[in-house]
Amino acid sequence: MAGFHVMAGTEDTMALPTVRSITTSDVIDALGRGLDDFWQKPSHYAFLCIIYPLVGVVLIYWASGANALPLLFPLASGFALLGPFAAIGLYEISRRREQGLDTSWRHAFEVLKSPAIPSIMAVGGMLFIIFVAWLLVAQGLYVRLFGPEAPVSASAFFERVFTTPEGSMLMVLGNGIGLIFALAVLITTSIAFPMLVDRDCGAVAAVLTSIRAAGRNPLPMLLWGIVVAGALIVGSLPLFAGLAVVMPILGHATWHLYRKLVV
């Protein structure tokens, strides 16, 4: 029954909630509410998300060797695929603020005591599989275009990518394939994690609700995806340090977007 509980929720039934129709102005409002949540205690939220820039720096350091250089961009961009799972503590903070409860940073970890944590881990595992699949596809594309030989140096690698026809093809195809992976994550998990923080509904119900929300609101959800992608790019530019601010704002905004979408 434990496995079924992960799939279906506390009542062992897959009850799907009603999904509302929203507009692009609701997306902007959710972003503003997320910014407001962040400004309440920004030092606490920056502390919660300091792991993001730290992990980003570690990824860059790990990929600085010539053999790992082809994975530098896939790692940096693919890291954002795990963002919805890593922000579960922020959803809890926004939930507590909404209910007038204490929003001290330590309460972000109370989500680990949630009865829905097995479902949260199941959807998180799905995201990790998508992340690994993206890395394998990106590596396979590089090998297909340039061969299995590792670049002799960083300068040779960047010269190969930016000055050859194969490099142009790598950027076009790589970004196109990356967009497909990003859309898959957006559609399946845009509100799945905040929904599981809010209610123990089961992993499948949360993912299906996220898919239904995206299907009913294609333009607002596309705008949300563009906002998230743009914010992550801006936050990643100064060696990922900006993610300590960008990720909390997006995390809180995701909670408010969920509230607008799901009854």
C-alpha positions in Angstrom: 0.0 0.0 0.0 2.9 2.3 0.5 3.8 2.3 -3.2 0.1 2.9 -4.1 0.1 5.7 -1.6 2.9 7.4 -3.5 0.9 7.0 -6.7 -2.5 8.0 -5.4 -2.4 9.9 -2.1 -3.8 9.4 1.3 -7.2 8.1 0.3 -5.7 5.6 -2.1 -7.6 7.3 -4.9 -6.3 9.5 -7.7 -8.5 12.5 -7.1 -7.5 15.3 -9.5 -8.4 18.8 -8.4 -10.0 21.4 -10.6 -7.6 23.5 -12.7 -8.4 27.1 -13.3 -7.8 29.2 -16.4 -5.4 32.1 -15.9 -4.0 34.9 -17.9 -0.5 36.3 -18.5 -1.3 39.0 -15.9 -1.6 36.2 -13.3 1.9 35.0 -14.1 3.2 38.5 -13.6 1.3 38.8 -10.3 2.7 35.5 -9.1 6.2 36.7 -9.9 5.5 39.9 -7.9 4.2 37.9 -5.0 7.3 35.7 -5.1 9.4 38.9 -5.0 7.4 40.1 -2.0 7.9 36.8 -0.2 11.6 37.1 -0.8 11.9 40.7 0.5 10.3 39.7 3.8 13.5 38.0 5.0 15.9 38.0 2.1 18.9 37.0 4.2 17.2 33.8 5.3 16.2 32.9 1.8 19.6 33.7 0.3 21.0 31.4 3.0 18.6 28.6 2.0 19.7 28.8 -1.6 23.4 29.4 -1.2 23.7 25.8 -2.3 22.8 26.8 -5.8 25.8 29.0 -6.6 28.1 26.7 -4.6 27.0 23.7 -6.7 27.3 25.8 -9.8 30.9 26.6 -9.0 31.6 23.0 -8.2 30.2 22.0 -11.6 32.4 24.5 -13.4 35.4 23.4 -11.5 34.7 19.7 -12.2 34.2 20.5 -15.9 37.4 22.6 -16.2 39.4 19.6 -17.2 39.7 19.1 -21.0 37.9 15.7 -20.9 34.8 17.2 -19.3 34.7 20.4 -21.3 32.0 19.2 -23.7 29.7 18.7 -20.7 30.2 22.2 -19.4 27.2 23.8 -21.0 24.9 20.7 -20.6 25.8 20.6 -16.9 25.2 24.4 -16.4 21.9 24.4 -18.3 20.8 21.0 -17.1 21.3 22.0 -13.5 18.2 24.2 -13.9 16.1 21.1 -14.6 16.5 20.1 -11.0 15.4 23.5 -9.7 11.7 22.6 -9.1 12.7 19.8 -6.7 15.4 21.8 -4.9 13.0 24.6 -4.2 10.6 22.6 -2.0 11.7 24.4 1.1 10.7 27.7 -0.4 7.2 26.4 -1.2 6.9 25.6 2.5 8.0 29.1 3.5 5.4 30.7 1.2 2.7 28.3 2.4 3.5 29.2 6.0 3.4 32.9 5.2 0.1 32.5 3.5 -1.3 31.0 6.7 0.2 33.6 9.0 2.7 31.2 10.5 6.3 31.7 11.5 8.5 31.9 8.4 11.9 31.5 9.9 14.3 29.7 7.6 14.4 26.6 9.8 10.8 25.9 8.9 11.8 25.2 5.3 13.1 21.9 6.4 9.8 20.8 7.9 8.7 19.7 4.5 11.0 16.7 5.1 8.5 15.6 7.7 5.5 15.8 5.3 3.5 12.6 4.7 3.9 13.4 1.0 7.7 13.2 1.1 7.8 9.8 -0.7 5.8 11.3 -3.5 8.0 14.3 -3.6 11.1 12.0 -3.8 9.4 10.0 -6.6 8.8 13.1 -8.8 12.3 14.3 -7.9 13.7 10.9 -9.1 11.9 11.5 -12.4 13.6 14.9 -12.7 17.0 13.3 -12.0 16.4 10.7 -14.8 15.5 13.6 -17.2 18.7 15.4 -16.1 20.9 12.3 -16.7 19.2 11.7 -20.1 19.9 15.3 -21.1 23.6 14.8 -20.3 23.8 11.6 -22.2 22.1 13.1 -25.3 24.3 16.2 -25.2 27.4 14.0 -24.9 26.2 11.8 -27.7 25.5 14.8 -30.0 29.1 16.2 -29.3 30.7 12.8 -30.1 28.6 12.5 -33.3 29.7 15.9 -34.6 33.4 15.9 -33.3 34.3 12.4 -32.6 35.2 10.7 -29.4 38.6 12.4 -29.0 38.7 14.9 -26.1 39.8 18.5 -26.9 43.5 19.0 -26.2 42.8 22.3 -24.3 40.0 24.7 -23.4 41.0 27.2 -26.1 40.9 24.4 -28.7 37.5 23.3 -27.5 36.0 26.8 -27.7 37.6 27.4 -31.1 36.1 24.2 -32.3 32.7 25.1 -31.1 32.6 28.8 -32.2 34.5 28.7 -35.5 33.5 25.5 -37.3 30.3 24.4 -39.1 30.1 21.4 -36.7 30.2 23.9 -33.8 27.3 25.9 -35.3 25.4 22.6 -35.7 26.2 21.7 -32.1 24.7 24.9 -30.8 21.6 24.8 -32.9 20.8 21.2 -32.3 21.9 21.3 -28.7 19.7 24.3 -27.8 16.8 22.7 -29.7 17.1 19.4 -27.9 17.6 21.3 -24.6 14.4 23.2 -25.2 12.5 19.9 -25.5 13.9 18.7 -22.2 13.0 22.0 -20.6 9.5 21.9 -21.9 9.1 18.4 -20.6 10.1 19.5 -17.1 7.9 22.7 -17.3 4.8 20.7 -18.4 5.2 17.8 -15.9 6.4 19.6 -12.8 5.6 23.3 -13.0 3.2 23.0 -10.1 3.7 19.3 -9.1 6.0 20.0 -6.2 4.1 22.9 -4.6 1.0 20.8 -4.9 2.6 17.9 -3.0 3.8 20.3 -0.3 0.3 21.6 0.0 -1.5 18.2 -0.1 -0.6 14.5 0.0 -2.2 13.7 -3.4 0.3 11.3 -4.8 3.0 11.7 -7.4 1.0 10.7 -10.4 -1.9 13.0 -9.5 0.5 15.9 -9.0 2.2 15.4 -12.4 -1.1 14.9 -14.2 -2.4 18.1 -12.6 0.6 20.0 -13.8 0.1 18.6 -17.3 -3.6 19.6 -17.2 -2.7 23.1 -16.0 -0.2 23.5 -18.9 -2.7 22.2 -21.4 -5.5 24.5 -20.2 -3.2 27.6 -20.0 -0.6 27.2 -22.8 0.3 30.9 -23.3 0.5 31.8 -19.6 2.6 28.7 -18.9 4.8 29.4 -21.9 5.3 32.9 -20.6 6.2 31.4 -17.2 8.8 29.1 -18.9 10.3 32.1 -20.6 10.5 34.1 -17.4 12.2 31.2 -15.6 14.7 30.6 -18.4 15.6 34.3 -18.7 15.9 34.6 -14.9 18.2 31.5 -14.7 20.4 32.8 -17.5 20.8 36.2 -15.7 21.4 34.5 -12.4 24.0 32.1 -13.9 26.1 34.7 -15.6 28.2 35.9 -12.6 29.5 32.4 -11.8 26.0 31.3 -10.7 26.1 33.7 -7.7 22.9 35.4 -8.9 21.0 32.2 -8.4 21.1 32.9 -4.6 18.5 35.6 -5.4 16.9 34.4 -8.5 16.1 30.9 -7.2 14.2 32.0 -4.1 12.1 34.5 -6.1 11.2 31.9 -8.6 10.5 29.3 -5.9 8.1 31.6 -4.1 6.5 32.7 -7.3 5.9 29.0 -8.3 3.9 28.6 -5.1 1.7 31.6 -6.0 1.3 30.3 -9.5 0.1 27.0 -8.1 -2.4 28.8 -6.0 -3.8 30.6 -9.0 -4.0 27.4 -11.1 -5.3 24.8 -8.7 -8.6 25.0 -6.7 
